[in-house]
Amino acid sequence: MAIFIEGGRTTTGDLMRPRSGCALIAQQTQLPVVPACITVIGNPKHIFAKRVIHYGKPLTAQELGLTVDGGRRELKDASNKIMGEIKKFREQDLREYRNS
């Protein structure tokens, strides 16, 4: 299942604030989350602009600090950890593909 952690897709290409839905599902199922980032190289409104999809290593519920009975703070922290990974991918992809 794929979940946009921001709650939807952005039209500008900028990263938005993470939502807690992905972390909530990971918390309740205790399954890992595979962070992924879609980066558009060039004009995001152009249909043929290059898109780079970057997948990270699976993050376990333990790595995200998720317990079955955790609260909102735990979900928010886990969401921020996932988004932190996505931000790293975005920066790496922009450096690598804009210079090539």
DSSP file with accessible surface (Angstrom, degrees, kcal/mol):
  #  RESIDUE AA STRUCTURE BP1 BP2  ACC     N-H-->O    O-->H-N    N-H-->O    O-->H-N    TCO  KAPPA ALPHA  PHI   PSI    X-CA   Y-CA   Z-CA
    1    1 A M              0   0  192      0, 0.0     2,-0.4     0, 0.0     0, 0.0   0.000 360.0 360.0 360.0 138.5    0.0    0.0    0.0
    2    2 A A        -     0   0   96      2,-0.0     2,-0.4     0, 0.0     0, 0.0  -0.914 360.0-176.6-109.6 134.5    1.3    3.5   -0.8
    3    3 A I        -     0   0   71     -2,-0.4     2,-0.8     5,-0.0     3,-0.0  -0.998  25.9-135.0-130.5 126.8    0.5    6.4    1.4
    4    4 A F    >   -     0   0   97     -2,-0.4     3,-2.5     1,-0.2    18,-0.1  -0.743  17.4-150.9 -77.8 113.5    1.5   10.0    0.7
    5    5 A I  T 3  S+     0   0   11     -2,-0.8    14,-3.6     1,-0.3    16,-0.2   0.741  93.2  61.1 -62.5 -19.9    2.7   11.0    4.1
    6    6 A E  T 3  S-     0   0   24      2,-0.3    -1,-0.3    12,-0.3    11,-0.1   0.484 119.0-109.3 -85.2  -2.5    1.8   14.6    3.4
    7    7 A G  S <  S-     0   0   64     -3,-2.5     2,-0.3    12,-0.1    -2,-0.1   0.416  86.6  -0.9  91.3  -1.8   -1.9   13.6    2.9
    8    8 A G  S    S-     0   0   25     -5,-0.0     2,-0.4     2,-0.0    -2,-0.3  -0.976  92.8 -61.6 172.0-172.7   -1.8   14.2   -0.8
    9    9 A R        -     0   0  199     -2,-0.3     2,-0.3    -3,-0.1    -5,-0.0  -0.773  43.6-129.1-100.5 145.2    0.3   15.2   -3.7
   10   10 A T        -     0   0   41     -2,-0.4     5,-0.0     1,-0.1    -4,-0.0  -0.658   4.8-155.1 -90.4 144.7    1.8   18.7   -4.0
   11   11 A T  S    S+     0   0  112     -2,-0.3    -1,-0.1     1,-0.1    -2,-0.0   0.673  94.0  49.2 -90.0 -17.7    1.4   20.7   -7.2
   12   12 A T  S    S-     0   0   82      2,-0.2    -1,-0.1    33,-0.0     3,-0.1   0.643 104.9-120.7 -95.2 -17.8    4.5   22.8   -6.6
   13   13 A G  S    S+     0   0   23      1,-0.4     2,-0.2    31,-0.1    27,-0.1   0.301  71.5 128.0  92.0  -9.5    7.0   20.0   -5.9
   14   14 A D        -     0   0  114      1,-0.1    -1,-0.4     0, 0.0    -2,-0.2  -0.532  66.9-107.9 -78.4 146.4    7.7   21.4   -2.4
   15   15 A L        -     0   0   51     -2,-0.2     2,-0.2    -3,-0.1    -1,-0.1  -0.510  35.7-152.5 -73.3 141.5    7.5   19.0    0.5
   16   16 A M        -     0   0   77     -2,-0.2    -9,-0.1     1,-0.1    -1,-0.0  -0.505  34.0 -69.6-105.0 178.6    4.5   19.7    2.8
   17   17 A R        -     0   0  161     -2,-0.2    -1,-0.1   -11,-0.1     2,-0.1  -0.445  57.0-113.1 -69.0 135.5    4.0   19.0    6.5
   18   18 A P        -     0   0   19      0, 0.0   -12,-0.3     0, 0.0     2,-0.2  -0.429  25.3-144.5 -72.4 147.2    3.7   15.3    7.3
   19   19 A R        -     0   0  135    -14,-3.6     4,-0.3    -2,-0.1     3,-0.3  -0.636  16.8-122.5-102.1 167.9    0.4   13.8    8.5
   20   20 A S  S  > S+     0   0   48     -2,-0.2     4,-2.6     1,-0.2     5,-0.2   0.474  84.7  95.6 -94.0  -1.5    0.1   11.0   11.1
   21   21 A G  H  > S+     0   0   38      1,-0.2     4,-2.3     2,-0.2     5,-0.2   0.898  85.5  47.9 -59.6 -43.5   -1.9    8.5    9.1
   22   22 A C  H  > S+     0   0   18     -3,-0.3     4,-2.3     1,-0.2    -1,-0.2   0.935 114.3  46.6 -62.9 -45.9    1.1    6.5    7.8
   23   23 A A  H  > S+     0   0    0     -4,-0.3     4,-2.8     1,-0.2    -2,-0.2   0.877 109.4  55.7 -64.6 -36.4    2.6    6.3   11.4
   24   24 A L  H  X S+     0   0   78     -4,-2.6     4,-2.7     2,-0.2    -2,-0.2   0.933 109.0  46.1 -63.0 -43.8   -0.8    5.3   12.8
   25   25 A I  H  X S+     0   0   68     -4,-2.3     4,-2.4     1,-0.2     6,-0.3   0.926 113.7  48.9 -65.5 -42.0   -1.1    2.4   10.4
   26   26 A A  H  X S+     0   0    3     -4,-2.3     4,-2.0     1,-0.2     5,-0.5   0.898 112.4  49.8 -63.1 -38.4    2.5    1.3   11.2
   27   27 A Q  H  < S+     0   0    4     -4,-2.8    -2,-0.2     2,-0.2    -1,-0.2   0.938 114.0  43.3 -65.3 -46.1    1.7    1.6   14.9
   28   28 A Q  H  < S+     0   0  116     -4,-2.7    -2,-0.2     1,-0.2    -1,-0.2   0.836 125.5  32.6 -71.9 -33.0   -1.4   -0.4   14.7
   29   29 A T  H  < S-     0   0   70     -4,-2.4    -1,-0.2    -5,-0.2    -2,-0.2   0.625  93.1-138.7 -95.6 -18.2    0.0   -3.2   12.5
   30   30 A Q     <  +     0   0   61     -4,-2.0    31,-0.2    -5,-0.3    -3,-0.2   0.822  56.1 140.7  57.8  34.9    3.6   -3.0   13.8
   31   31 A L        -     0   0  107     -5,-0.5    -1,-0.2    -6,-0.3    -2,-0.1  -0.743  55.7 -98.5-103.5 155.4    4.8   -3.3   10.2
   32   32 A P        -     0   0   71      0, 0.0     2,-0.4     0, 0.0    28,-0.2  -0.282  27.1-135.9 -72.1 159.0    7.7   -1.5    8.7
   33   33 A V  B     -A   59   0A  17     26,-2.5    26,-3.4    24,-0.1   -10,-0.0  -0.948   6.1-151.3-113.4 131.9    7.4    1.7    6.6
   34   34 A V        -     0   0   78     -2,-0.4     2,-0.1    24,-0.2    23,-0.1  -0.906  18.9-142.7-103.1 105.3    9.5    2.1    3.4
   35   35 A P        -     0   0    3      0, 0.0    21,-3.0     0, 0.0     2,-0.3  -0.461  24.3-179.4 -68.9 140.2   10.1    5.8    2.9
   36   36 A A  E     -B   55   0B  39     19,-0.2     2,-0.4    -2,-0.1    19,-0.2  -0.991  13.9-160.4-141.5 148.3    9.9    6.9   -0.8
   37   37 A C  E     -B   54   0B   4     17,-2.1    17,-2.5    -2,-0.3     2,-0.6  -0.997   6.5-156.2-132.9 131.0   10.4   10.2   -2.5
   38   38 A I  E     -B   53   0B  79     -2,-0.4     2,-0.5    15,-0.2    15,-0.2  -0.941  18.4-172.4-105.3 117.7    9.2   11.3   -6.0
   39   39 A T  E     -B   52   0B   1     13,-3.0    13,-3.1    -2,-0.6     2,-0.5  -0.949  13.9-147.5-114.7 129.2   11.4   14.1   -7.3
   40   40 A V  E     -B   51   0B  34     -2,-0.5     2,-0.6    11,-0.2    11,-0.2  -0.845   9.1-153.7 -95.4 126.2   10.5   16.0  -10.5
   41   41 A I  E     -B   50   0B  26      9,-3.3     9,-0.9    -2,-0.5     2,-0.3  -0.900  66.4  -0.9-100.9 118.8   13.6   17.2  -12.4
   42   42 A G  S    S-     0   0   45     -2,-0.6    -2,-0.1     7,-0.2     7,-0.0  -0.691 124.0  -0.3 102.5-155.9   12.7   20.2  -14.5
   43   43 A N    >   -     0   0   95     -2,-0.3     3,-1.6     1,-0.2     6,-0.2  -0.556  59.0-153.4 -75.0 115.6    9.3   21.9  -14.8
   44   44 A P  T 3  S+     0   0   52      0, 0.0    -1,-0.2     0, 0.0     5,-0.1   0.729  93.7  57.3 -65.4 -18.5    6.9   19.9  -12.6
   45   45 A K  T 3  S+     0   0  171    -33,-0.1     2,-0.5     3,-0.0    -2,-0.1   0.604  84.0  97.6 -86.5 -10.3    4.0   21.0  -14.9
   46   46 A H  S X  S-     0   0   97     -3,-1.6     3,-1.8     1,-0.1     0, 0.0  -0.670  71.3-143.3 -82.0 126.7    5.6   19.5  -18.0
   47   47 A I  T 3  S+     0   0  131     -2,-0.5    -1,-0.1     1,-0.3    -2,-0.0   0.796  98.8  46.1 -61.5 -28.6    4.1   16.1  -18.7
   48   48 A F  T 3  S+     0   0  169      2,-0.1    -1,-0.3    -5,-0.0     3,-0.1   0.248  79.8 132.1-102.0  15.0    7.5   14.7  -19.9
   49   49 A A    <   -     0   0   16     -3,-1.8    -7,-0.2    -6,-0.2     2,-0.1  -0.356  67.8 -99.2 -63.4 145.3    9.6   16.1  -17.0
   50   50 A K  E     -B   41   0B 112     -9,-0.9    -9,-3.3   -10,-0.1     2,-0.4  -0.442  37.4-159.8 -68.5 137.1   11.9   13.5  -15.6
   51   51 A R  E     -B   40   0B 114    -11,-0.2     2,-0.5    -2,-0.1   -11,-0.2  -0.982   2.9-161.9-121.6 131.8   10.8   11.9  -12.4
   52   52 A V  E     -B   39   0B  14    -13,-3.1   -13,-3.0    -2,-0.4     2,-0.5  -0.948   2.4-160.7-114.0 127.9   13.1   10.1  -10.0
   53   53 A I  E     -B   38   0B  88     -2,-0.5     2,-0.5   -15,-0.2   -15,-0.2  -0.951   8.3-169.4-111.5 123.6   11.7    7.7   -7.4
   54   54 A H  E     -B   37   0B  37    -17,-2.5   -17,-2.1    -2,-0.5     2,-0.4  -0.961   2.1-163.7-117.8 121.2   14.0    7.0   -4.5
   55   55 A Y  E     -B   36   0B 156     -2,-0.5   -19,-0.2   -19,-0.2     2,-0.1  -0.882   7.2-156.5-105.3 138.7   13.2    4.2   -2.0
   56   56 A G        -     0   0   16    -21,-3.0     3,-0.1    -2,-0.4    30,-0.0  -0.395  33.9 -75.9-101.1-178.4   14.8    3.9    1.4
   57   57 A K        -     0   0  117     -2,-0.1    -1,-0.1     1,-0.1   -24,-0.1  -0.479  61.1 -90.7 -76.3 148.2   15.4    1.0    3.7
   58   58 A P        -     0   0   69      0, 0.0     2,-0.6     0, 0.0   -24,-0.2  -0.357  36.6-145.0 -60.3 136.3   12.4   -0.2    5.7
   59   59 A L  B     -A   33   0A  15    -26,-3.4   -26,-2.5    -3,-0.1     2,-0.0  -0.928  15.3-140.2-104.6 119.0   11.9    1.5    9.0
   60   60 A T     >  -     0   0   53     -2,-0.6     4,-1.9   -28,-0.2     5,-0.2  -0.296  23.9-109.7 -74.3 163.2   10.6   -0.8   11.7
   61   61 A A  T  4>S+     0   0    1      1,-0.2     5,-3.2   -31,-0.2     4,-0.5   0.884 121.8  53.7 -59.2 -35.6    8.0    0.3   14.3
   62   62 A Q  T >45S+     0   0  137      1,-0.2     3,-1.0     3,-0.2    -1,-0.2   0.912 106.5  50.3 -66.5 -43.3   10.8    0.0   16.9
   63   63 A E  T 345S+     0   0   93      1,-0.3    -1,-0.2     2,-0.1    -2,-0.2   0.834 112.1  48.7 -63.0 -31.6   13.1    2.3   14.9
   64   64 A L  T 3<5S-     0   0    5     -4,-1.9    -1,-0.3     2,-0.1    -2,-0.2   0.512 116.0-117.8 -85.2  -5.6   10.2    4.8   14.6
   65   65 A G  T < 5 +     0   0   36     -3,-1.0     2,-0.5    -4,-0.5    -3,-0.2   0.797  60.0 155.1  75.4  29.0    9.6    4.6   18.3
   66   66 A L      < -     0   0    5     -5,-3.2     2,-0.3    -6,-0.2    -1,-0.2  -0.800  19.7-179.0 -98.2 126.8    6.1    3.2   17.8
   67   67 A T    >   -     0   0   64     -2,-0.5     3,-1.8     4,-0.1   -37,-0.1  -0.862  39.3-112.7-116.1 156.0    4.4    1.1   20.5
   68   68 A V  T 3  S+     0   0   92     -2,-0.3    -1,-0.1     1,-0.3   -41,-0.0   0.853 117.5  37.3 -58.1 -35.1    0.9   -0.4   20.2
   69   69 A D  T 3  S+     0   0  145     -3,-0.0    -1,-0.3   -42,-0.0   -41,-0.0   0.163  89.1 133.5-105.9  21.3   -0.5    1.9   22.9
   70   70 A G    <   -     0   0   20     -3,-1.8     2,-0.1     1,-0.1    -4,-0.1  -0.210  44.8-132.2 -70.6 162.3    1.4    5.0   22.0
   71   71 A G     >  -     0   0   46      1,-0.0     4,-1.7     4,-0.0     3,-0.2  -0.177  36.2 -73.1-103.1-164.5   -0.2    8.5   21.8
   72   72 A R  H  > S+     0   0  225      1,-0.2     4,-2.7     2,-0.2     5,-0.2   0.850 125.2  56.8 -61.8 -40.7   -0.3   11.4   19.5
   73   73 A R  H  > S+     0   0  148      1,-0.2     4,-2.5     2,-0.2    -1,-0.2   0.911 106.5  50.9 -59.6 -42.0    3.2   12.6   20.4
   74   74 A E  H  > S+     0   0   40     -3,-0.2     4,-2.3     2,-0.2    -1,-0.2   0.909 111.2  48.3 -62.2 -41.8    4.6    9.2   19.4
   75   75 A L  H  X S+     0   0   21     -4,-1.7     4,-2.5     2,-0.2    -2,-0.2   0.911 111.8  48.9 -65.6 -42.4    2.8    9.4   16.0
   76   76 A K  H  X S+     0   0  106     -4,-2.7     4,-2.3     2,-0.2    -2,-0.2   0.924 111.8  48.6 -65.0 -43.4    4.0   12.9   15.3
   77   77 A D  H  X S+     0   0   67     -4,-2.5     4,-1.9     2,-0.2    -2,-0.2   0.914 112.4  48.5 -62.5 -43.1    7.6   12.0   16.1
   78   78 A A  H  X S+     0   0    0     -4,-2.3     4,-2.4     2,-0.2    -2,-0.2   0.916 110.3  51.7 -64.6 -41.3    7.4    8.9   13.9
   79   79 A S  H  X S+     0   0    2     -4,-2.5     4,-2.6     1,-0.2    -1,-0.2   0.903 109.4  50.2 -61.6 -40.7    5.9   11.0   11.1
   80   80 A N  H  X S+     0   0   74     -4,-2.3     4,-2.2     2,-0.2    -1,-0.2   0.860 108.7  52.3 -67.3 -34.3    8.7   13.5   11.4
   81   81 A K  H  X S+     0   0  102     -4,-1.9     4,-1.7     2,-0.2    -2,-0.2   0.921 111.0  46.9 -65.7 -43.4   11.3   10.7   11.3
   82   82 A I  H  X S+     0   0    3     -4,-2.4     4,-2.0     1,-0.2     3,-0.2   0.943 113.3  48.4 -63.0 -45.4    9.8    9.3    8.1
   83   83 A M  H  X S+     0   0    3     -4,-2.6     4,-2.8     1,-0.2    -1,-0.2   0.865 105.4  59.4 -65.0 -33.3    9.7   12.8    6.5
   84   84 A G  H  X S+     0   0   29     -4,-2.2     4,-1.8     2,-0.2    -1,-0.2   0.905 106.1  47.8 -60.7 -40.9   13.3   13.4    7.6
   85   85 A E  H  X S+     0   0   47     -4,-1.7     4,-2.1    -3,-0.2    -2,-0.2   0.922 111.3  50.5 -64.4 -43.7   14.3   10.4    5.4
   86   86 A I  H  X S+     0   0   14     -4,-2.0     4,-2.5     1,-0.2    -2,-0.2   0.911 107.9  53.0 -62.5 -40.3   12.2   11.7    2.5
   87   87 A K  H  X S+     0   0  103     -4,-2.8     4,-2.5     1,-0.2    -1,-0.2   0.897 107.1  52.5 -62.6 -39.0   13.9   15.1    2.8
   88   88 A K  H  X S+     0   0  114     -4,-1.8     4,-2.4     1,-0.2    -1,-0.2   0.925 110.1  48.2 -62.0 -43.2   17.3   13.5    2.6
   89   89 A F  H  X S+     0   0   15     -4,-2.1     4,-3.0     2,-0.2     5,-0.2   0.917 110.7  51.4 -62.0 -43.6   16.3   11.6   -0.5
   90   90 A R  H  X S+     0   0   38     -4,-2.5     4,-2.5     2,-0.2     5,-0.2   0.943 111.8  45.8 -60.3 -48.7   15.0   14.8   -2.1
   91   91 A E  H  X S+     0   0  113     -4,-2.5     4,-2.2     1,-0.2    -1,-0.2   0.929 114.8  47.9 -61.4 -44.4   18.2   16.8   -1.4
   92   92 A Q  H  X S+     0   0   78     -4,-2.4     4,-2.6    -5,-0.2     5,-0.2   0.931 113.1  47.5 -62.5 -45.9   20.3   13.9   -2.7
   93   93 A D  H  X S+     0   0    4     -4,-3.0     4,-2.8     2,-0.2     5,-0.4   0.898 111.1  50.5 -65.6 -41.0   18.3   13.5   -5.9
   94   94 A L  H  X S+     0   0   47     -4,-2.5     4,-1.7    -5,-0.2     5,-0.3   0.921 113.5  46.1 -64.3 -41.6   18.2   17.2   -6.6
   95   95 A R  H  X S+     0   0  150     -4,-2.2     4,-0.9    -5,-0.2    -2,-0.2   0.942 117.9  42.7 -62.9 -47.7   22.0   17.4   -6.2
   96   96 A E  H  < S+     0   0  100     -4,-2.6    -2,-0.2    -5,-0.2    -3,-0.2   0.918 122.4  34.0 -69.3 -44.4   22.6   14.3   -8.3
   97   97 A Y  H  < S+     0   0   66     -4,-2.8     3,-0.4    -5,-0.2    -1,-0.2   0.732 112.2  56.6 -92.8 -21.7   20.2   14.9  -11.2
   98   98 A R  H  < S+     0   0  148     -4,-1.7    -1,-0.2    -5,-0.4    -2,-0.1   0.777 109.1  49.3 -76.4 -25.7   20.3   18.7  -11.5
   99   99 A N     <        0   0  139     -4,-0.9    -1,-0.2    -5,-0.3    -2,-0.2   0.476 360.0 360.0 -89.1  -4.3   24.0   18.6  -12.0
  100  100 A S              0   0  116     -3,-0.4    -3,-0.0    -4,-0.1    -4,-0.0  -0.485 360.0 360.0-102.9 360.0   23.9   15.8  -14.7
